[in-house]
């Protein structure tokens, strides 16, 4: 399946892997609720990040932005 590069606007040929680059993230708090044998409820909070926006890039734009080779160049 082909896609359009979000950086240069080129249409990629079919069967070329999509290179995704994380553009924006946000902090996220995850809450886990545990109930023990006595019936007490305890919450465990962990903090992490969530992806807000990803950019689909062709192989040449991915190499320019990250300095790494994309999957179709390996």
N, C-alpha and C positions, 0 to 999 in steps of 0.2 A: 504494500500500500504506500503510495507516495504522500508527501506532505510539503507544505510551503515553509521555508525557513523564516523564522520570526525576525532575523537580523537583516538579511539581504533580500528576502522576498523571492528567492529562486525556488522553482518547483523541482523537487528531487525525483529521480527515476524510481520506478517500482522496485521493491525488494531491497532497498537501501535502509539499514537500521537508523532509527531516529535517535539523535543525540539530544538529551535533555539537560539543561543547565538550570540550577535553582537560582532564581532571581531575587526572591523575597521570602523571608521566613518570619515567624512570630513566636513568642514564648507561649508555652502551653503547660498547664498543670493537670496532671492525671490523678484521679482519685479512685482508690480501690477500697471497697468496703468489705471487711472481714467480720464474720460472726463466729465467736468461739463456742465451746461446748456449754458454757454457763449462760449463754444468751446475750452476752455483751457484744455490742457493735463497735468496731474500731475502724478508723479510716487511716489509710496510708496515702500520703501525697508525694508524688514524684514530679519533677520538673523536666521539661524537654523543649524541643522546638517542633513546629509544624510548618510544612511547606505551604506558602500562600500562592506563589506564582512560579511556573516553570516556563522556560523558553525552548522551543524546538529549533535546533540549529542543524544546518548542513555540515558536512565534515570539514570543509575549509573554514567556516565561521567558528566551529567548535575549537579547532586548532588555534585560531587567532585569539579567541577569548580566554582559553585555559592554558595554552602552551602544551597540551597533551594531544596525542594522536587519537582519533576516534576509532570506533570498533571496526569500521570498514577499511581502515588503513593498516590494520595489524595483520 
